[in-house]
């Protein structure tokens, strides 16, 4: 299994937005995972790029990210409390 971080997932979301959906779905079905926080990081990066004028249609990127999420294994991060001694 491959675990992607936000720096890897963000460009993939852009490609999905541009129509490379089938090729990316095949890649992702090979067993790719992300931490749940990665999705938030990618969305945040997209918002920042939109504010800087690098993305014209933020809604398309968010939609692409939602489509991608359907093919990813999402690992939920939970904080653990230390055991009392």
MDTraj code that builds the backbone (N, CA, C; nanometers):
import mdtraj as md
import numpy as np

residues = "UNK UNK UNK UNK UNK UNK UNK UNK UNK UNK UNK UNK UNK UNK UNK UNK UNK UNK UNK UNK UNK UNK UNK UNK UNK UNK UNK UNK UNK UNK UNK UNK UNK UNK UNK UNK UNK UNK UNK UNK UNK UNK UNK UNK UNK UNK UNK UNK UNK UNK UNK UNK UNK UNK UNK UNK UNK UNK UNK UNK UNK UNK UNK UNK UNK UNK UNK UNK UNK UNK UNK UNK UNK UNK UNK UNK UNK UNK UNK UNK UNK UNK UNK UNK UNK".split()
xyz = np.array([
    [0.0842, -0.1176, 0.0000],
    [0.0000, 0.0000, 0.0000],
    [0.0889, 0.1241, 0.0000],
    [0.0485, 0.2222, -0.0756],
    [0.1190, 0.3496, -0.0833],
    [0.0370, 0.4523, -0.0062],
    [0.1034, 0.5308, 0.0771],
    [0.0356, 0.6384, 0.1495],
    [0.0806, 0.7704, 0.0889],
    [-0.0160, 0.8452, 0.0370],
    [0.0135, 0.9744, -0.0240],
    [-0.0028, 1.0862, 0.0775],
    [0.0821, 1.1871, 0.0660],
    [0.0629, 1.3070, 0.1468],
    [-0.0010, 1.4142, 0.0584],
    [-0.0248, 1.5291, 0.1164],
    [-0.0950, 1.6354, 0.0436],
    [-0.0179, 1.6815, -0.0796],
    [0.1154, 1.6824, -0.0712],
    [0.1939, 1.7298, -0.1855],
    [0.1808, 1.6361, -0.3057],
    [0.1474, 1.5114, -0.2828],
    [0.1264, 1.4166, -0.3926],
    [-0.0194, 1.4153, -0.4383],
    [-0.1113, 1.4301, -0.3458],
    [-0.2534, 1.4211, -0.3801],
    [-0.3046, 1.5461, -0.4511],
    [-0.2534, 1.6610, -0.4156],
    [-0.3012, 1.7866, -0.4740],
    [-0.2840, 1.7896, -0.6263],
    [-0.1668, 1.7552, -0.6808],
    [-0.1553, 1.7531, -0.8275],
    [-0.2475, 1.6494, -0.8931],
    [-0.2704, 1.5383, -0.8257],
    [-0.3602, 1.4372, -0.8810],
    [-0.5010, 1.4946, -0.8932],
    [-0.5438, 1.5700, -0.7934],
    [-0.6766, 1.6331, -0.7994],
    [-0.6855, 1.7282, -0.9183],
    [-0.5758, 1.7975, -0.9488],
    [-0.5766, 1.8872, -1.0647],
    [-0.5905, 1.8091, -1.1947],
    [-0.5235, 1.6929, -1.2044],
    [-0.5344, 1.6118, -1.3259],
    [-0.6749, 1.5575, -1.3431],
    [-0.7371, 1.5163, -1.2343],
    [-0.8749, 1.4669, -1.2419],
    [-0.9648, 1.5781, -1.2932],
    [-0.9403, 1.6976, -1.2467],
    [-1.0191, 1.8121, -1.2914],
    [-1.0028, 1.8332, -1.4417],
    [-0.8853, 1.8001, -1.4952],
    [-0.8583, 1.8210, -1.6375],
    [-0.9003, 1.7034, -1.7243],
    [-0.9567, 1.5974, -1.6635],
    [-1.0129, 1.4898, -1.7423],
    [-0.9345, 1.3598, -1.7450],
    [-0.8310, 1.3453, -1.6649],
    [-0.7529, 1.2217, -1.6635],
    [-0.8098, 1.1225, -1.5623],
    [-0.9399, 1.1223, -1.5476],
    [-1.0067, 1.0451, -1.4429],
    [-0.9801, 0.8955, -1.4505],
    [-0.9934, 0.8351, -1.5662],
    [-0.9811, 0.6893, -1.5767],
    [-0.8411, 0.6408, -1.5398],
    [-0.7394, 0.7059, -1.5902],
    [-0.6016, 0.6649, -1.5595],
    [-0.5735, 0.6788, -1.4106],
    [-0.6230, 0.7844, -1.3512],
    [-0.5982, 0.8064, -1.2088],
    [-0.6762, 0.7067, -1.1247],
    [-0.7983, 0.6741, -1.1644],
    [-0.8759, 0.5730, -1.0908],
    [-0.8022, 0.4401, -1.0894],
    [-0.7455, 0.4012, -1.2036],
    [-0.6705, 0.2756, -1.2093],
    [-0.5513, 0.2787, -1.1152],
    [-0.4805, 0.3898, -1.1129],
    [-0.3661, 0.4048, -1.0236],
    [-0.4097, 0.3934, -0.8781],
    [-0.5162, 0.4604, -0.8446],
    [-0.5614, 0.4637, -0.7062],
    [-0.6193, 0.3295, -0.6615],
    [-0.6750, 0.2538, -0.7533],
    [-0.7305, 0.1240, -0.7173],
    [-0.6219, 0.0218, -0.6854],
    [-0.4968, 0.0583, -0.7071],
    [-0.3850, -0.0305, -0.6764],
    [-0.3578, -0.0389, -0.5262],
    [-0.4239, 0.0387, -0.4472],
    [-0.4047, 0.0353, -0.3033],
    [-0.3348, 0.1580, -0.2503],
    [-0.3948, 0.2720, -0.2696],
    [-0.3389, 0.3977, -0.2229],
    [-0.4193, 0.4450, -0.1031],
    [-0.3483, 0.4956, -0.0035],
    [-0.4144, 0.5442, 0.1176],
    [-0.3684, 0.6863, 0.1478],
    [-0.4491, 0.7566, 0.2237],
    [-0.4138, 0.8889, 0.2752],
    [-0.4599, 0.8967, 0.4200],
    [-0.3965, 0.9823, 0.4953],
    [-0.4476, 1.0142, 0.6283],
    [-0.5665, 1.1064, 0.6100],
    [-0.6629, 1.1001, 0.6994],
    [-0.7821, 1.1850, 0.6849],
    [-0.7450, 1.3331, 0.6795],
    [-0.6416, 1.3717, 0.7495],
    [-0.5999, 1.5119, 0.7490],
    [-0.5456, 1.5556, 0.6134],
    [-0.5000, 1.4614, 0.5334],
    [-0.4473, 1.4936, 0.4009],
    [-0.5541, 1.5584, 0.3140],
    [-0.6766, 1.5100, 0.3242],
    [-0.7854, 1.5680, 0.2448],
    [-0.8075, 1.7143, 0.2822],
    [-0.7998, 1.7456, 0.4105],
    [-0.8140, 1.8844, 0.4548],
    [-0.6974, 1.9694, 0.4051],
    [-0.5766, 1.9133, 0.4079],
    [-0.4588, 1.9863, 0.3617],
    [-0.4680, 2.0175, 0.2127],
    [-0.5158, 1.9223, 0.1342],
    [-0.5296, 1.9444, -0.0093],
    [-0.6347, 2.0520, -0.0360],
    [-0.7455, 2.0442, 0.0333],
    [-0.8497, 2.1458, 0.0165],
    [-0.7977, 2.2841, 0.0551],
    [-0.7213, 2.2908, 0.1623],
    [-0.6633, 2.4182, 0.2051],
    [-0.5661, 2.4715, 0.1002],
    [-0.4832, 2.3841, 0.0435],
    [-0.3894, 2.4259, -0.0610],
    [-0.4647, 2.4790, -0.1829],
    [-0.5756, 2.4151, -0.2167],
    [-0.6560, 2.4604, -0.3305],
    [-0.7152, 2.5989, -0.3043],
    [-0.7623, 2.6224, -0.1833],
    [-0.8170, 2.7541, -0.1481],
    [-0.7083, 2.8607, -0.1602],
    [-0.5899, 2.8307, -0.1106],
    [-0.4787, 2.9264, -0.1185],
    [-0.4440, 2.9544, -0.2650],
    [-0.4373, 2.8501, -0.3473],
    [-0.4077, 2.8711, -0.4891],
    [-0.5164, 2.9525, -0.5582],
    [-0.6403, 2.9308, -0.5201],
    [-0.7499, 3.0087, -0.5783],
    [-0.7374, 3.1558, -0.5407],
    [-0.7022, 3.1826, -0.4158],
    [-0.6832, 3.3221, -0.3726],
    [-0.5695, 3.3900, -0.4474],
    [-0.4689, 3.3122, -0.4840],
    [-0.3535, 3.3663, -0.5566],
    [-0.3762, 3.3697, -0.7072],
    [-0.4926, 3.3250, -0.7519],
    [-0.5260, 3.3288, -0.8931],
    [-0.4727, 3.2121, -0.9739],
    [-0.4190, 3.1094, -0.9095],
    [-0.3653, 2.9929, -0.9807],
    [-0.4737, 2.8923, -1.0164],
    [-0.5856, 2.8989, -0.9481],
    [-0.7003, 2.8135, -0.9770],
    [-0.8188, 2.9060, -1.0017],
    [-0.8803, 2.8887, -1.1152],
    [-0.9938, 2.9750, -1.1488],
    [-1.1250, 2.9221, -1.0958],
    [-1.1374, 2.7893, -1.0923],
    [-1.2640, 2.7310, -1.0484],
    [-1.2370, 2.6367, -0.9309],
    [-1.2441, 2.6911, -0.8127],
    [-1.2183, 2.6139, -0.6915],
    [-1.3171, 2.4986, -0.6770],
    [-1.4397, 2.5209, -0.7170],
    [-1.5423, 2.4165, -0.7056],
    [-1.5046, 2.2911, -0.7846],
    [-1.4429, 2.3080, -0.9007],
    [-1.4010, 2.1926, -0.9806],
    [-1.2941, 2.1113, -0.9088],
    [-1.2004, 2.1786, -0.8435],
    [-1.0948, 2.1074, -0.7714],
    [-1.1528, 2.0330, -0.6521],
    [-1.2440, 2.0953, -0.5811],
    [-1.3080, 2.0306, -0.4667],
    [-1.3894, 1.9098, -0.5132],
    [-1.4591, 1.9236, -0.6248],
    [-1.5342, 1.8111, -0.6804],
    [-1.4402, 1.6977, -0.7195],
    [-1.3282, 1.7317, -0.7812],
    [-1.2290, 1.6303, -0.8190],
    [-1.1743, 1.5599, -0.6950],
    [-1.1486, 1.6347, -0.5899],
    [-1.0996, 1.5755, -0.4657],
    [-1.2034, 1.4803, -0.4069],
    [-1.3291, 1.5172, -0.4139],
    [-1.4361, 1.4295, -0.3652],
    [-1.4411, 1.2999, -0.4451],
    [-1.4243, 1.3107, -0.5765],
    [-1.4227, 1.1911, -0.6611],
    [-1.3047, 1.1017, -0.6250],
    [-1.1887, 1.1631, -0.6060],
    [-1.0691, 1.0872, -0.5696],
    [-1.0870, 1.0141, -0.4372],
    [-1.1482, 1.0795, -0.3430],
    [-1.1639, 1.0221, -0.2086],
    [-1.2386, 0.8892, -0.2121],
    [-1.3238, 0.8703, -0.3120],
    [-1.3999, 0.7455, -0.3238],
    [-1.3092, 0.6257, -0.3533],
    [-1.1916, 0.6512, -0.4080],
    [-1.1008, 0.5437, -0.4478],
    [-0.9834, 0.5269, -0.3518],
    [-0.9799, 0.6059, -0.2476],
    [-0.8698, 0.6019, -0.1524],
    [-0.9085, 0.5278, -0.0254],
    [-0.8125, 0.4627, 0.0339],
    [-0.8298, 0.4138, 0.1697],
    [-0.7955, 0.5309, 0.2600],
    [-0.8872, 0.5693, 0.3447],
    [-0.8644, 0.6850, 0.4317],
    [-0.8362, 0.6351, 0.5729],
    [-0.7190, 0.6694, 0.6212],
    [-0.6760, 0.6280, 0.7547],
    [-0.7066, 0.7408, 0.8514],
    [-0.7849, 0.7103, 0.9535],
    [-0.8235, 0.8110, 1.0514],
    [-0.7176, 0.8199, 1.1610],
    [-0.6766, 0.9421, 1.1885],
    [-0.5783, 0.9660, 1.2946],
    [-0.6523, 0.9979, 1.4237],
    [-0.6127, 0.9335, 1.5285],
    [-0.6712, 0.9618, 1.6597],
    [-0.5589, 0.9792, 1.7594],
    [-0.5728, 1.0766, 1.8434],
    [-0.4725, 1.0977, 1.9485],
    [-0.4942, 0.9943, 2.0580],
    [-0.3869, 0.9445, 2.1097],
    [-0.3955, 0.8504, 2.2209],
    [-0.3510, 0.9205, 2.3481],
    [-0.4249, 0.8922, 2.4515],
    [-0.3869, 0.9470, 2.5815],
    [-0.2878, 0.8535, 2.6465],
    [-0.1881, 0.9092, 2.7098],
    [-0.0923, 0.8214, 2.7794],
    [-0.1604, 0.7471, 2.8926],
    [-0.1167, 0.6251, 2.9120],
    [-0.1724, 0.5448, 3.0212],
    [-0.1256, 0.5997, 3.1544],
    [-0.2186, 0.6024, 3.2484],
    [-0.1841, 0.6476, 3.3837],
    [-0.1083, 0.5350, 3.4539],
    [-0.0057, 0.5694, 3.5254],
    [0.0728, 0.4681, 3.5980],
    [0.0285, 0.4552, 3.7403],
])
top = md.Topology()
chain = top.add_chain()
for i, resn in enumerate(residues, 1):
    res = top.add_residue(resn, chain, resSeq=i)
    for name in ("N", "CA", "C"):
        top.add_atom(name, md.element.get_by_symbol(name[0]), res)
traj = md.Trajectory(xyz[None], top)
